[in-house]
Amino acid sequence: MASIFTKIIKGEIPSYKVAEDENFYAFLDINPLSKGHTLVVPKQEVDYIFDLEDEYLGALHIFSKKVSKAISAVIPSKRIGIVVYGLDVPHAHIHLIPLIVGNEINFNREKLKLTSEEMAKIANKILAAFSEL
């Protein structure tokens, strides 16, 4: 059965896309820890990130680096945190979280509540910045 991320990649479930290439897809987390919190997923459906082939895993991180640069261009932050948490969805993924204060990487804290208009505006800005890299 396809994961929710596979359905998002295929366009069966809407998302706020910020970047895509032939192997990877990045979109805003709908329960963000900070503005610009992005999920980067391989299009290949694999549950555990370390089950990815070495070359593909390396490419995932290189793609994530480019996405983080696009996020940084749009969201003022000290840096972009990276987390592989991944027990909630059985599809390998990386969280890219803008660190504004420094305590944003706490998955137990209350999530931001952003309107769909705010999410779309952030996603479009990051997508534009990604396209310029």
N, C-alpha and C positions, 0 to 999 in steps of 0.2 A: 504494500500500500504506500502510495506517495506521501511524503511528509508535507507538512504545511508549507515549508520552505520551497519544496519542489512545485507546489501549486502556485506559490507566489512567483517563482521564476517563470513558470509557464503562462502567467497572466490570468490564472483561474481565480486568484484572490488578489484584490488590489493592494498596491504598496506604494510607498513614497520612494521611488528609485533614485539613487544618487550616482550610481555608476554600474557599468556592465561591459563585459567583453565576452569572447566566445567560451570562456571557462568559468567565469565568476559573476556574481550579482551582488550588489550592495544596496541596502535600503534602510530608511530610518526605522528604528525600534519604535513600535507604537506605545510602549511603556518606558519612555526614556528616563535615564538617571540624570541627564543634562541635555540641553538643546544640542542637536546634532548627533546624538547617540545613534550609531549606525551598526548594522549587522552586515558582515561580509560572509557570503556562503559560496561554496563551490557548486557548480551546476551538477556535478557528479554527486549522486545521493549516497553518502557514506555517513554512518552514525558517528564514529569516533575519529576525530581529526588525525590521530596518529596511525590510522589505517589507510590514509591517503599515501599514494606513491611519493617517494622523496621529491622528485622533480615537481610534481603537482602541488605538494605541500609548500615547497619553496616559492612557486609561482603565486600561490595564495597569499603568502606574506608580502611578496613584492607588489601584488595588486593592492593589498591592504595598505601598504606604505603610500602608494599613490592616492588612495582614497583619503588617508589621514592628512595628506598635504592639502587636498581639496577642502576637507573639513576645516583645517587650520586657516585657510584663506578666507573662510566665511564666518567662523565662530571664534571670537577672541577667547583664547585659553592659554594656560601655562604650557600645556602639552596635551597630546592625545594618548590616553591610557588604552592599553590593549589587554583584553581578558578572553581566555578560552574557558568558559564556564560550562556551557553546553549539555546539561542534563535534562533541560526542559523540553527540547525538541530533538528527536533522534536523527539529526542531520548536522554534520560538522559545521561550525560557524565561529566567527570571531566577533567580539564586541569592540568597537572603537568608541571611546567615551571621552569627549572633551572635558579636561580637568580645569575648571575655572577657579574653584576654591581649593580643591585638593582632596576632598572627601567624597567625591562622586562615585567612586567604585565601592559601593556598598549596596548589594542587591536586596538587602532587607529594608532599606530606607524607602520612604514614600516616593513614588514615581511622579514625574511632572505630568501635568494635565494640560496638553496643548490642543488647540482647535485644529480641525482639518485644514483650515486656511493657513495657520502658522506652520503646520507640518509641510504643506505643499510649498510654501514660500522658502522654507529652509532647504527642502529637497531640491528645488529648482536652482537655488543659489549654489549648492554643493555640486550638482550635476554640471552647471555651467563652468564652475572652477575646475572640475575634473576634466572636462572637455578641452580646457585650455592647457592642461599639463602635457 
